[in-house]
């Protein structure tokens, strides 16, 4: 039943605030344990009430996105050469999109998006061993 699944699988407490990836992490773990048990419906209705209250600065949000994505990768994905190359290709692709976007349609917003993305990758590199070990305290302490 839905209740028993959610009793067994909890949201990862290391993913703070509204985080990013907490839903992907939970769904991925459930689907790995119970294949073909999750479904997508085009009939679902979602209301997203946007609030400026509690929003993170864009730099911090960019760091959160990259740190939590890397954490998800090391926590849930088999560390094969193939998977590592796919992950690296994803990073390169995101970077190229932001670079081309900036050059094709220059704007202050696109400049800072690229700047924050590069900064986020720098933070990930600096704290790679901590992220691999599931220790996100270096980042999460600023979210309190």
N, CA, C and O atoms as a MOPAC input file, in Angstrom:
PM7 MOZYME 1SCF
protein

 N      0.83900 1    -1.18900 1     0.00000 1
 C      0.00000 1     0.00000 1     0.00000 1
 C      0.87800 1     1.24300 1     0.00000 1
 O      2.07300 1     1.18600 1     0.28900 1
 N      0.25500 1     2.35600 1    -0.33000 1
 C      0.99500 1     3.62400 1    -0.37300 1
 C      1.59200 1     3.96500 1     0.98600 1
 O      2.73100 1     4.42300 1     1.07800 1
 N      0.80600 1     3.73400 1     2.04600 1
 C      1.29300 1     4.07400 1     3.38900 1
 C      2.49400 1     3.22800 1     3.78200 1
 O      3.44600 1     3.73500 1     4.37500 1
 N      2.45400 1     1.94300 1     3.45500 1
 C      3.57600 1     1.07800 1     3.84200 1
 C      4.84400 1     1.44400 1     3.06800 1
 O      5.94700 1     1.36900 1     3.60900 1
 N      4.68800 1     1.83800 1     1.81100 1
 C      5.85300 1     2.26500 1     1.02300 1
 C      6.45600 1     3.52300 1     1.63200 1
 O      7.67100 1     3.61500 1     1.81000 1
 N      5.60000 1     4.49300 1     1.95100 1
 C      6.11000 1     5.74900 1     2.51500 1
 C      6.59500 1     5.58000 1     3.95000 1
 O      7.37500 1     6.39900 1     4.43700 1
 N      6.14700 1     4.53300 1     4.62800 1
 C      6.68300 1     4.24800 1     5.96200 1
 C      8.09000 1     3.65500 1     5.83800 1
 O      8.95500 1     3.90100 1     6.67900 1
 N      8.30300 1     2.87700 1     4.78800 1
 C      9.60100 1     2.23800 1     4.57000 1
 C     10.62300 1     3.20900 1     3.96700 1
 O     11.78900 1     3.22100 1     4.36300 1
 N     10.17900 1     4.00900 1     3.01800 1
 C     11.06300 1     4.94300 1     2.32100 1
 C     10.77800 1     6.35500 1     2.80000 1
 O      9.67300 1     6.86900 1     2.62700 1
 N     11.75500 1     6.95900 1     3.38600 1
 C     11.61000 1     8.32800 1     3.90800 1
 C     12.36400 1     9.30500 1     3.01100 1
 O     13.29600 1     8.93400 1     2.29700 1
 N     11.93500 1    10.55200 1     3.06800 1
 C     12.71000 1    11.58800 1     2.39500 1
 C     14.06700 1    11.68100 1     3.07600 1
 O     14.16600 1    11.53300 1     4.29400 1
 N     15.09000 1    11.92000 1     2.31100 1
 C     16.45100 1    12.02500 1     2.82200 1
 C     16.57800 1    13.31800 1     3.62400 1
 O     16.42200 1    14.41300 1     3.08200 1
 N     16.85700 1    13.18400 1     4.90000 1
 C     16.95200 1    14.33900 1     5.79900 1
 C     18.15800 1    15.23000 1     5.49800 1
 O     18.23400 1    16.36000 1     5.98000 1
 N     19.08900 1    14.72500 1     4.70800 1
 C     20.25700 1    15.54200 1     4.35500 1
 C     19.91600 1    16.59000 1     3.29600 1
 O     20.65200 1    17.56100 1     3.12300 1
 N     18.81600 1    16.39600 1     2.59700 1
 C     18.38100 1    17.34500 1     1.57300 1
 C     17.48700 1    18.37100 1     2.25400 1
 O     16.34000 1    18.07600 1     2.58700 1
 N     18.00300 1    19.55400 1     2.45600 1
 C     17.36100 1    20.57400 1     3.29300 1
 C     16.47200 1    21.52400 1     2.51300 1
 O     16.50900 1    21.60600 1     1.28500 1
 N     15.66700 1    22.24100 1     3.29200 1
 C     14.74900 1    23.26500 1     2.78200 1
 C     13.82300 1    22.65900 1     1.74600 1
 O     13.40000 1    21.51000 1     1.87600 1
 N     13.51000 1    23.43000 1     0.72200 1
 C     12.72300 1    22.84700 1    -0.36100 1
 C     13.62400 1    22.01400 1    -1.23600 1
 O     13.17500 1    21.33600 1    -2.16000 1
 N     14.87200 1    22.07400 1    -0.93700 1
 C     15.96500 1    21.36900 1    -1.60200 1
 C     15.73900 1    21.25800 1    -3.09700 1
 O     14.94000 1    21.99200 1    -3.67800 1
 N     16.40800 1    20.38900 1    -3.66900 1
 C     16.25100 1    20.02600 1    -5.06900 1
 C     16.62700 1    18.56300 1    -5.09600 1
 O     17.64500 1    18.17000 1    -4.52700 1
 N     15.85500 1    17.79300 1    -5.71900 1
 C     16.10900 1    16.36200 1    -5.89800 1
 C     15.50300 1    15.47600 1    -4.81400 1
 O     15.60700 1    14.25400 1    -4.92400 1
 N     14.87800 1    16.02200 1    -3.78000 1
 C     14.34500 1    15.13400 1    -2.75300 1
 C     13.26100 1    14.23100 1    -3.31400 1
 O     13.16200 1    13.07200 1    -2.91400 1
 N     12.44300 1    14.73600 1    -4.23400 1
 C     11.40600 1    13.91400 1    -4.85000 1
 C     12.01100 1    12.88000 1    -5.80200 1
 O     11.54300 1    11.74300 1    -5.86400 1
 N     13.03500 1    13.26900 1    -6.53400 1
 C     13.71000 1    12.34700 1    -7.44700 1
 C     14.38500 1    11.23800 1    -6.64400 1
 O     14.29800 1    10.06500 1    -7.00800 1
 N     15.04900 1    11.60000 1    -5.56600 1
 C     15.73200 1    10.62900 1    -4.71500 1
 C     14.74200 1     9.60600 1    -4.16300 1
 O     14.98600 1     8.40200 1    -4.24500 1
 N     13.64200 1    10.06900 1    -3.61000 1
 C     12.63700 1     9.16900 1    -3.03400 1
 C     12.06000 1     8.25900 1    -4.11700 1
 O     11.98700 1     7.04500 1    -3.93100 1
 N     11.65500 1     8.83000 1    -5.23000 1
 C     11.06600 1     8.04700 1    -6.32100 1
 C     12.05400 1     7.02300 1    -6.86900 1
 O     11.68000 1     5.88700 1    -7.16200 1
 N     13.30400 1     7.42300 1    -7.00600 1
 C     14.32000 1     6.52100 1    -7.54200 1
 C     14.51300 1     5.31900 1    -6.61700 1
 O     14.56000 1     4.17700 1    -7.07600 1
 N     14.62300 1     5.57600 1    -5.33100 1
 C     14.82200 1     4.47000 1    -4.38200 1
 C     13.62200 1     3.52600 1    -4.36100 1
 O     13.79100 1     2.30900 1    -4.28300 1
 N     12.42100 1     4.07900 1    -4.42900 1
 C     11.21700 1     3.23600 1    -4.46800 1
 C     11.20900 1     2.39700 1    -5.74100 1
 O     10.94300 1     1.19600 1    -5.69200 1
 N     11.49700 1     3.01700 1    -6.87200 1
 C     11.45100 1     2.28500 1    -8.14400 1
 C     12.53300 1     1.20700 1    -8.22100 1
 O     12.32100 1     0.17000 1    -8.85000 1
 N     13.68500 1     1.43600 1    -7.59500 1
 C     14.73300 1     0.41200 1    -7.57500 1
 C     14.30800 1    -0.79100 1    -6.73000 1
 O     14.61300 1    -1.93600 1    -7.06400 1
 N     13.61100 1    -0.51900 1    -5.64900 1
 C     13.16400 1    -1.58600 1    -4.75700 1
 C     11.89600 1    -2.27200 1    -5.26800 1
 O     11.70200 1    -3.47100 1    -5.07100 1
 N     11.04700 1    -1.50000 1    -5.91900 1
 C      9.76800 1    -2.01500 1    -6.43100 1
 C      9.61800 1    -1.61200 1    -7.89800 1
 O      8.90200 1    -0.66000 1    -8.21100 1
 N     10.29100 1    -2.33500 1    -8.79700 1
 C     10.24100 1    -1.96500 1   -10.22000 1
 C      8.80800 1    -1.91800 1   -10.75700 1
 O      7.95700 1    -2.71600 1   -10.36500 1
 N      8.56700 1    -0.98700 1   -11.64300 1
 C      7.27600 1    -0.79900 1   -12.31200 1
 C      6.14000 1    -0.48500 1   -11.34300 1
 O      4.97500 1    -0.76300 1   -11.62800 1
 N      6.48700 1     0.09200 1   -10.20300 1
 C      5.45100 1     0.41900 1    -9.21300 1
 C      5.05400 1     1.89000 1    -9.24400 1
 O      4.05100 1     2.27200 1    -8.64100 1
 N      5.82000 1     2.71100 1    -9.93100 1
 C      5.50800 1     4.13600 1   -10.01000 1
 C      5.00300 1     4.46500 1   -11.40900 1
 O      5.50500 1     3.95900 1   -12.41300 1
 N      4.00600 1     5.31800 1   -11.43800 1
 C      3.40200 1     5.67300 1   -12.72000 1
 C      3.28300 1     7.17900 1   -12.84800 1
 O      3.17500 1     7.90000 1   -11.85600 1
 N      3.30600 1     7.63000 1   -14.06900 1
 C      3.09000 1     9.04300 1   -14.36900 1
 C      1.72100 1     9.15200 1   -15.01600 1
 O      1.37400 1     8.35700 1   -15.89100 1
 N      0.96500 1    10.11200 1   -14.59600 1
 C     -0.33400 1    10.32900 1   -15.21600 1
 C     -0.41000 1    11.73700 1   -15.79200 1
 O     -0.02500 1    12.70500 1   -15.13600 1
 N     -0.90200 1    11.84600 1   -17.01000 1
 C     -1.06700 1    13.18100 1   -17.59500 1
 C     -2.27600 1    13.91700 1   -17.01800 1
 O     -2.49400 1    15.09000 1   -17.32200 1
 N     -3.05700 1    13.23300 1   -16.19100 1
 C     -4.28800 1    13.82500 1   -15.65400 1
 C     -4.09600 1    14.45000 1   -14.27700 1
 O     -5.02400 1    15.04700 1   -13.73100 1
 N     -2.91000 1    14.31700 1   -13.72100 1
 C     -2.64800 1    14.90500 1   -12.40300 1
 C     -2.68400 1    16.42100 1   -12.50600 1
 O     -2.21000 1    17.00300 1   -13.48200 1
 N     -3.24300 1    17.04000 1   -11.50400 1
 C     -3.29000 1    18.50000 1   -11.46000 1
 C     -2.45000 1    18.96500 1   -10.28300 1
 O     -2.58800 1    18.47500 1    -9.16200 1
 N     -1.58600 1    19.91400 1   -10.56000 1
 C     -0.69000 1    20.44000 1    -9.53600 1
 C     -0.85900 1    21.94700 1    -9.47800 1
 O     -0.90000 1    22.62700 1   -10.50300 1
 N     -0.95500 1    22.44900 1    -8.26900 1
 C     -0.97700 1    23.88900 1    -8.07100 1
 C      0.29200 1    24.25800 1    -7.32500 1
 O      0.55200 1    23.75600 1    -6.23100 1
 N      1.07100 1    25.13200 1    -7.91900 1
 C      2.31600 1    25.57000 1    -7.28900 1
 C      2.13200 1    27.02300 1    -6.87900 1
 O      2.12700 1    27.92200 1    -7.72000 1
 N      1.98300 1    27.23800 1    -5.60000 1
 C      1.83800 1    28.58900 1    -5.07300 1
 C      3.22700 1    29.14300 1    -4.78200 1
 O      3.86600 1    28.77400 1    -3.79600 1
 N      3.67000 1    30.01400 1    -5.63500 1
 C      5.01100 1    30.58100 1    -5.52200 1
 C      5.03400 1    31.64600 1    -4.43400 1
 O      4.14100 1    32.48900 1    -4.34100 1
 N      6.05900 1    31.58500 1    -3.62900 1
 C      6.23700 1    32.57200 1    -2.57400 1
 C      7.67700 1    33.05900 1    -2.61000 1
 O      8.59900 1    32.26000 1    -2.77200 1
 N      7.87200 1    34.33500 1    -2.46200 1
 C      9.23000 1    34.88000 1    -2.40700 1
 C      9.83700 1    34.67900 1    -1.02300 1
 O     11.05200 1    34.77100 1    -0.84800 1
 N      8.99300 1    34.40800 1    -0.05600 1
 C      9.45600 1    34.19100 1     1.30800 1
 C     10.26100 1    32.89500 1     1.37000 1
 O      9.82300 1    31.85800 1     0.87200 1
 N     11.40700 1    32.96200 1     1.96600 1
 C     12.23300 1    31.77700 1     2.12300 1
 C     13.02400 1    31.39300 1     0.88400 1
 O     13.67200 1    30.34700 1     0.86700 1
 N     12.98400 1    32.21100 1    -0.14200 1
 C     13.75500 1    31.92100 1    -1.35300 1
 C     15.24300 1    32.07400 1    -1.06400 1
 O     15.67200 1    32.96600 1    -0.33200 1
 N     15.99900 1    31.18900 1    -1.65500 1
 C     17.45000 1    31.26000 1    -1.49600 1
 C     18.03400 1    32.20800 1    -2.53200 1
 O     17.48000 1    32.35700 1    -3.62200 1
 N     19.14300 1    32.84700 1    -2.20100 1
 C     19.84600 1    33.63300 1    -3.21600 1
 C     20.23900 1    32.72100 1    -4.38900 1
 O     20.48800 1    31.53100 1    -4.19300 1
 N     20.29300 1    33.26800 1    -5.57800 1
 C     20.55100 1    32.45600 1    -6.77900 1
 C     21.87900 1    31.71400 1    -6.71600 1
 O     21.98100 1    30.59400 1    -7.21600 1
 N     22.88600 1    32.31300 1    -6.11800 1
 C     24.17700 1    31.62700 1    -5.98600 1
 C     24.03000 1    30.37200 1    -5.13000 1
 O     24.52900 1    29.30600 1    -5.49000 1
 N     23.34700 1    30.50200 1    -4.00000 1
 C     23.16000 1    29.36800 1    -3.08800 1
 C     22.29300 1    28.30000 1    -3.75000 1
 O     22.55700 1    27.10500 1    -3.61200 1
 N     21.26600 1    28.73100 1    -4.46200 1
 C     20.39300 1    27.78300 1    -5.15900 1
 C     21.18400 1    27.01200 1    -6.22000 1
 O     20.98000 1    25.81000 1    -6.38800 1
 N     22.07000 1    27.68300 1    -6.92500 1
 C     22.90400 1    27.02300 1    -7.92800 1
 C     23.82500 1    25.99900 1    -7.26700 1
 O     23.99000 1    24.88700 1    -7.77000 1
 N     24.41700 1    26.37800 1    -6.14700 1
 C     25.27000 1    25.44000 1    -5.40600 1
 C     24.45000 1    24.24700 1    -4.93300 1
 O     24.89200 1    23.10300 1    -5.03800 1
 N     23.25400 1    24.51300 1    -4.41100 1
 C     22.38500 1    23.43700 1    -3.93800 1
 C     22.08800 1    22.45800 1    -5.07100 1
 O     22.15300 1    21.24200 1    -4.88700 1
 N     21.76800 1    22.99000 1    -6.22000 1
 C     21.42800 1    22.14000 1    -7.35800 1
 C     22.58800 1    21.21600 1    -7.71600 1
 O     22.38400 1    20.01800 1    -7.91300 1
 N     23.77500 1    21.74500 1    -7.80000 1
 C     24.92100 1    20.92800 1    -8.20900 1
 C     25.37300 1    19.98300 1    -7.09500 1
 O     25.70400 1    18.82900 1    -7.36600 1
 N     25.39000 1    20.45000 1    -5.86000 1
 C     25.80600 1    19.60600 1    -4.73300 1
 C     24.82500 1    18.46300 1    -4.53600 1
 O     25.24000 1    17.31500 1    -4.38200 1
 N     23.53000 1    18.75900 1    -4.54000 1
 C     22.52400 1    17.72100 1    -4.32700 1
 C     22.46200 1    16.74700 1    -5.50200 1
 O     22.19300 1    15.56100 1    -5.30800 1
 N     22.70700 1    17.23700 1    -6.71800 1
 C     22.75400 1    16.33900 1    -7.88000 1
 C     23.92700 1    15.38100 1    -7.75400 1
 O     23.78300 1    14.18600 1    -8.01200 1
 N     25.08300 1    15.89300 1    -7.36200 1
 C     26.26300 1    15.04700 1    -7.19000 1
 C     26.06100 1    14.05700 1    -6.03900 1
 O     26.45000 1    12.89400 1    -6.14100 1
 N     25.45900 1    14.51600 1    -4.96100 1
 C     25.13800 1    13.63800 1    -3.83100 1
 C     24.22700 1    12.50300 1    -4.29800 1
 O     24.47100 1    11.33900 1    -3.97900 1
 N     23.17700 1    12.84100 1    -5.05400 1
 C     22.26200 1    11.82900 1    -5.59300 1
 C     23.03800 1    10.81800 1    -6.43900 1
 O     22.83400 1     9.61000 1    -6.31600 1
 N     23.91600 1    11.31400 1    -7.28400 1
 C     24.69900 1    10.44900 1    -8.16300 1
 C     25.52600 1     9.44700 1    -7.36000 1
 O     25.49700 1     8.25100 1    -7.65000 1
 N     26.25200 1     9.91700 1    -6.36800 1
 C     27.09800 1     9.00700 1    -5.58900 1
 C     26.28400 1     8.11400 1    -4.66200 1
 O     26.70500 1     6.99900 1    -4.35400 1
 N     25.15400 1     8.57500 1    -4.22300 1
 C     24.31800 1     7.79200 1    -3.31100 1
 C     23.56100 1     6.67800 1    -4.03500 1
 O     23.44200 1     5.57100 1    -3.50800 1
 N     23.05200 1     6.95400 1    -5.22700 1
 C     22.10000 1     6.05000 1    -5.86800 1
 C     22.57300 1     5.35400 1    -7.13900 1
 O     22.01700 1     4.32000 1    -7.50900 1
 N     23.55700 1     5.87800 1    -7.79700 1
 C     23.93900 1     5.36000 1    -9.11700 1
 C     25.20900 1     4.51600 1    -9.00600 1
 O     26.17100 1     4.89900 1    -8.33900 1
 N     25.19300 1     3.36100 1    -9.67200 1
 C     26.38700 1     2.51200 1    -9.69500 1
 C     27.55000 1     3.30500 1   -10.28000 1
 O     27.40500 1     3.97300 1   -11.30300 1
 N     28.69200 1     3.22600 1    -9.62900 1
 C     29.85300 1     4.02600 1   -10.02000 1
 C     30.69000 1     3.31600 1   -11.08200 1
 O     31.88000 1     3.06000 1   -10.89800 1
 N     30.03600 1     3.00800 1   -12.19000 1
 C     30.73900 1     2.40400 1   -13.32200 1
 C     31.34000 1     3.51700 1   -14.17800 1
 O     30.93700 1     4.67700 1   -14.08600 1
 N     32.30100 1     3.14600 1   -15.00000 1
 C     32.90600 1     4.12300 1   -15.90800 1
 C     31.83400 1     4.72700 1   -16.81800 1
 O     31.82300 1     5.93400 1   -17.05900 1
 N     30.94500 1     3.88700 1   -17.31500 1
 C     29.86900 1     4.36300 1   -18.19700 1
 C     29.01900 1     5.42300 1   -17.50000 1
 O     28.75700 1     6.48000 1   -18.07200 1
 N     28.59000 1     5.14900 1   -16.27600 1
 C     27.75000 1     6.10600 1   -15.54500 1
 C     28.50300 1     7.38900 1   -15.21900 1
 O     27.92800 1     8.47600 1   -15.25400 1
 N     29.77500 1     7.26600 1   -14.90600 1
 C     30.57700 1     8.46400 1   -14.62800 1
 C     30.72200 1     9.32800 1   -15.88000 1
 O     30.66800 1    10.55600 1   -15.79900 1
 N     30.90300 1     8.69300 1   -17.02800 1
 C     31.00800 1     9.44200 1   -18.28500 1
 C     29.67900 1    10.11000 1   -18.64300 1
 O     29.66200 1    11.24300 1   -19.12500 1
 N     28.57700 1     9.41400 1   -18.40900 1
 C     27.25500 1    10.00200 1   -18.65600 1
 C     27.05300 1    11.21400 1   -17.75400 1
 O     26.55800 1    12.24900 1   -18.20000 1
 N     27.43300 1    11.08700 1   -16.49700 1
 C     27.28900 1    12.20300 1   -15.55800 1
 C     28.17000 1    13.38400 1   -15.98600 1
 O     27.73100 1    14.53400 1   -15.95300 1
 N     29.39100 1    13.10000 1   -16.38100 1
 C     30.29200 1    14.15700 1   -16.85700 1
 C     29.71600 1    14.82900 1   -18.10600 1
 O     29.78000 1    16.05100 1   -18.23500 1
 N     29.16100 1    14.04800 1   -19.01300 1
 C     28.55500 1    14.59800 1   -20.22500 1
 C     27.38300 1    15.51500 1   -19.87600 1
 O     27.18100 1    16.54300 1   -20.52300 1
 N     26.61900 1    15.14700 1   -18.86500 1
 C     25.51600 1    15.98400 1   -18.38500 1
 C     26.04700 1    17.33500 1   -17.89300 1
 O     25.48800 1    18.38100 1   -18.22200 1
 N     27.10900 1    17.31000 1   -17.11900 1
 C     27.71000 1    18.54800 1   -16.60500 1
 C     28.21200 1    19.41700 1   -17.76400 1
 O     27.96300 1    20.62200 1   -17.80000 1
 N     28.91300 1    18.79700 1   -18.69700 1
 C     29.42500 1    19.54300 1   -19.85500 1
 C     28.26900 1    20.14000 1   -20.64900 1
 O     28.33700 1    21.29100 1   -21.07900 1
 N     27.22000 1    19.36700 1   -20.84100 1
 C     26.05800 1    19.84900 1   -21.58100 1
 C     25.40000 1    21.04600 1   -20.92800 1
 O     25.05900 1    22.01700 1   -21.60400 1
 N     25.21700 1    20.98400 1   -19.61100 1
 C     24.60900 1    22.12300 1   -18.90000 1
 C     25.49000 1    23.36600 1   -19.01400 1
 O     24.99300 1    24.47900 1   -19.18800 1
 N     26.79000 1    23.16200 1   -18.91400 1
 C     27.72400 1    24.28400 1   -19.02500 1
 C     27.66900 1    24.89000 1   -20.42800 1
 O     27.64300 1    26.11200 1   -20.57600 1
 N     27.65300 1    24.04600 1   -21.44500 1
 C     27.61400 1    24.53300 1   -22.82700 1
 C     26.31700 1    25.29800 1   -23.10600 1
 O     26.33800 1    26.32000 1   -23.79300 1
 N     25.21300 1    24.82000 1   -22.59000 1
 C     23.93900 1    25.52900 1   -22.76400 1
 C     24.04500 1    26.93800 1   -22.19200 1
 O     23.62600 1    27.90300 1   -22.83100 1
 N     24.60100 1    27.05500 1   -20.99500 1
 C     24.72700 1    28.37600 1   -20.37400 1
 C     25.72700 1    29.27400 1   -21.10600 1
 O     25.51700 1    30.48300 1   -21.19900 1
 N     26.79900 1    28.69800 1   -21.61900 1
 C     27.77800 1    29.49000 1   -22.37500 1
 C     27.15700 1    29.99600 1   -23.67700 1
 O     27.23300 1    31.18600 1   -23.98500 1
 N     26.54500 1    29.08900 1   -24.43900 1
 C     25.92600 1    29.49700 1   -25.70900 1
 C     24.78700 1    30.47600 1   -25.48000 1
 O     24.61600 1    31.42900 1   -26.24000 1
 N     24.02000 1    30.24300 1   -24.44500 1
 C     22.91100 1    31.14300 1   -24.11800 1
 C     23.42900 1    32.55400 1   -23.85000 1
 O     22.84100 1    33.53400 1   -24.30700 1
 N     24.52500 1    32.65100 1   -23.11200 1
 C     25.10700 1    33.95500 1   -22.79800 1
 C     25.61700 1    34.65200 1   -24.06300 1
 O     25.40200 1    35.85100 1   -24.24100 1
 N     26.29100 1    33.90400 1   -24.93800 1
 C     26.84300 1    34.52800 1   -26.14300 1
 C     25.77900 1    34.86700 1   -27.18000 1
 O     25.90200 1    35.86000 1   -27.89700 1
 N     24.73600 1    34.04800 1   -27.26200 1
 C     23.69100 1    34.30400 1   -28.25900 1
 C     22.70500 1    35.37900 1   -27.81800 1
 O     22.19500 1    36.14400 1   -28.63700 1
 N     22.44400 1    35.42800 1   -26.51500 1
 C     21.50200 1    36.41400 1   -25.97100 1
 C     22.08700 1    37.00500 1   -24.69300 1
 O     21.60900 1    36.70600 1   -23.59900 1
 N     23.10800 1    37.83400 1   -24.82100 1
 C     23.79100 1    38.36500 1   -23.63600 1
 C     22.82900 1    39.10100 1   -22.70000 1
 O     21.99200 1    39.89800 1   -23.12600 1
 N     22.98300 1    38.80500 1   -21.43000 1
 C     22.21800 1    39.52400 1   -20.41200 1
 C     22.92400 1    39.34500 1   -19.07500 1
 O     23.71200 1    38.41900 1   -18.88400 1
 N     22.62600 1    40.23500 1   -18.18000 1
 C     23.19700 1    40.17200 1   -16.83500 1
 C     22.76800 1    38.87100 1   -16.14600 1
 O     23.56500 1    38.22300 1   -15.46800 1
 N     21.51200 1    38.50700 1   -16.33000 1
 C     20.97500 1    37.28700 1   -15.72200 1
 C     21.73400 1    36.04900 1   -16.20900 1
 O     22.11700 1    35.19800 1   -15.40500 1
 N     21.95100 1    35.94900 1   -17.51700 1
 C     22.66800 1    34.79600 1   -18.07600 1
 C     24.13100 1    34.78200 1   -17.63800 1
 O     24.70600 1    33.71600 1   -17.41800 1
 N     24.72800 1    35.95800 1   -17.51300 1
 C     26.10800 1    36.04400 1   -17.03100 1
 C     26.20900 1    35.47600 1   -15.61400 1
 O     27.08600 1    34.66200 1   -15.32300 1
 N     25.30100 1    35.91600 1   -14.74000 1
 C     25.35500 1    35.44000 1   -13.35600 1
 C     24.99300 1    33.96300 1   -13.25400 1
 O     25.53300 1    33.25600 1   -12.40400 1
 N     24.08900 1    33.48800 1   -14.10500 1
 C     23.75300 1    32.06300 1   -14.10500 1
 C     25.00300 1    31.23400 1   -14.39100 1
 O     25.26300 1    30.24100 1   -13.71200 1
 N     25.77500 1    31.64500 1   -15.39600 1
 C     27.01200 1    30.93800 1   -15.73800 1
 C     28.05000 1    31.08300 1   -14.62600 1
 O     28.71700 1    30.11600 1   -14.25900 1
 N     28.17900 1    32.28000 1   -14.10200 1
 C     29.13500 1    32.53000 1   -13.01400 1
 C     28.81100 1    31.65800 1   -11.80100 1
 O     29.70700 1    31.04800 1   -11.21600 1
 N     27.53900 1    31.59700 1   -11.42300 1
 C     27.13900 1    30.79700 1   -10.26100 1
 C     27.30200 1    29.30300 1   -10.53000 1
 O     27.64400 1    28.54000 1    -9.62600 1
 N     27.05900 1    28.88800 1   -11.76600 1
 C     27.23800 1    27.48600 1   -12.11300 1
 C     28.70800 1    27.09400 1   -11.98200 1
 O     29.02400 1    26.05500 1   -11.40300 1
 N     29.59700 1    27.91000 1   -12.51000 1
 C     31.03500 1    27.63800 1   -12.39300 1
 C     31.44700 1    27.62600 1   -10.92000 1
 O     32.21700 1    26.76500 1   -10.49400 1
 N     30.93400 1    28.57700 1   -10.15100 1
 C     31.21600 1    28.60600 1    -8.71600 1
 C     30.71100 1    27.36000 1    -8.01100 1
 O     31.37400 1    26.83100 1    -7.11900 1
 N     29.53800 1    26.89300 1    -8.41000 1
 C     28.96700 1    25.68700 1    -7.79800 1
 C     29.82900 1    24.46800 1    -8.09900 1
 O     30.04300 1    23.63000 1    -7.22300 1
 N     30.32600 1    24.36200 1    -9.33100 1
 C     31.21500 1    23.24800 1    -9.66800 1
 C     32.51200 1    23.32500 1    -8.87200 1
 O     33.07600 1    22.29700 1    -8.49900 1
 N     32.98100 1    24.53100 1    -8.61400 1
 C     34.18000 1    24.71600 1    -7.80300 1
 C     33.94300 1    24.23200 1    -6.37200 1
 O     34.79800 1    23.57200 1    -5.78300 1
 N     32.78200 1    24.56500 1    -5.82400 1
 C     32.43100 1    24.10800 1    -4.47000 1
 C     32.34300 1    22.57900 1    -4.44800 1
 O     32.82600 1    21.94200 1    -3.51200 1
 N     31.73100 1    21.99400 1    -5.47300 1
 C     31.62300 1    20.53100 1    -5.55300 1
 C     33.00400 1    19.87800 1    -5.59300 1
 O     33.24800 1    18.87400 1    -4.92500 1
 N     33.88400 1    20.45400 1    -6.37200 1
 C     35.23900 1    19.89700 1    -6.47900 1
 C     35.97400 1    19.99100 1    -5.13700 1
 O     36.64600 1    19.05000 1    -4.71400 1
 N     35.83300 1    21.13300 1    -4.48800 1
 C     36.50300 1    21.34700 1    -3.20100 1
 C     36.00500 1    20.36500 1    -2.13900 1
 O     36.78000 1    19.91700 1    -1.29400 1
 N     34.71800 1    20.03500 1    -2.18200 1
 C     34.10700 1    19.18900 1    -1.15400 1
 C     33.72000 1    17.80800 1    -1.68800 1
 O     32.82400 1    17.16100 1    -1.14600 1
 N     34.38700 1    17.36200 1    -2.74100 1
 C     34.01500 1    16.11000 1    -3.39400 1
 C     34.03100 1    14.91700 1    -2.44600 1
 O     33.10500 1    14.10600 1    -2.46100 1
 N     35.06000 1    14.79700 1    -1.62800 1
 C     35.13200 1    13.63600 1    -0.72900 1
 C     33.98800 1    13.65300 1     0.27800 1
 O     33.44400 1    12.60200 1     0.61600 1
 N     33.62200 1    14.82900 1     0.75500 1
 C     32.49500 1    14.92400 1     1.68500 1
 C     31.19200 1    14.52800 1     0.99400 1
 O     30.38900 1    13.78600 1     1.55900 1
 N     30.98500 1    15.01800 1    -0.21900 1
 C     29.76500 1    14.69300 1    -0.96100 1
 C     29.69800 1    13.19300 1    -1.22000 1
 O     28.64500 1    12.58000 1    -1.03900 1
 N     30.80900 1    12.59700 1    -1.64300 1
 C     30.85200 1    11.14600 1    -1.89100 1
 C     30.49400 1    10.36100 1    -0.63900 1
 O     29.85200 1     9.31400 1    -0.72000 1
 N     30.90900 1    10.86500 1     0.52000 1
 C     30.63900 1    10.18500 1     1.79000 1
 C     29.27500 1    10.53600 1     2.37100 1
 O     28.92600 1    10.07100 1     3.45600 1
 N     28.50700 1    11.34800 1     1.66000 1
 C     27.16800 1    11.69700 1     2.12700 1
 C     27.15200 1    12.76800 1     3.19100 1
 O     26.13900 1    12.94900 1     3.86700 1
 N     28.24700 1    13.48100 1     3.35500 1
 C     28.32500 1    14.54600 1     4.35600 1
 C     28.08000 1    15.88800 1     3.67200 1
 O     28.95800 1    16.41200 1     2.98700 1
 N     26.88500 1    16.43800 1     3.86100 1
 C     26.51000 1    17.70600 1     3.23300 1
 C     26.50200 1    18.86200 1     4.22200 1
 O     26.02800 1    19.95300 1     3.90300 1
 N     27.01700 1    18.63000 1     5.40600 1
 C     26.98100 1    19.65400 1     6.45000 1
 C     27.71800 1    20.92600 1     6.03300 1
 O     27.30400 1    22.02500 1     6.40000 1
 N     28.79700 1    20.79200 1     5.27500 1
 C     29.54800 1    21.97200 1     4.82300 1
 C     28.63600 1    22.94300 1     4.07700 1
 O     28.83700 1    24.15600 1     4.13700 1
 N     27.64000 1    22.41500 1     3.37900 1
 C     26.70700 1    23.26200 1     2.63000 1
 C     25.44600 1    23.55700 1     3.44200 1
 O     24.99400 1    24.70000 1     3.49900 1
 N     24.89300 1    22.54200 1     4.05700 1
 C     23.59900 1    22.68400 1     4.73200 1
 C     23.62100 1    23.63800 1     5.91300 1
 O     22.58200 1    24.19200 1     6.27200 1
 N     24.79200 1    23.84500 1     6.53200 1
 C     24.84700 1    24.72800 1     7.70200 1
 C     24.45900 1    26.15900 1     7.35200 1
 O     23.99700 1    26.89700 1     8.22200 1
 N     24.63500 1    26.56600 1     6.09900 1
 C     24.25400 1    27.92600 1     5.70700 1
 C     22.75300 1    28.05700 1     5.43400 1
 O     22.25800 1    29.16700 1     5.23900 1
 N     22.02700 1    26.93700 1     5.41900 1
 C     20.59900 1    26.96300 1     5.10500 1
 C     19.72300 1    27.12000 1     6.33700 1
 O     18.51800 1    27.34100 1     6.21800 1
 N     20.31300 1    27.00900 1     7.50600 1
 C     19.52300 1    27.05800 1     8.75200 1
 C     18.96800 1    28.42700 1     9.02500 1
 O     18.28600 1    28.62800 1    10.03000 1

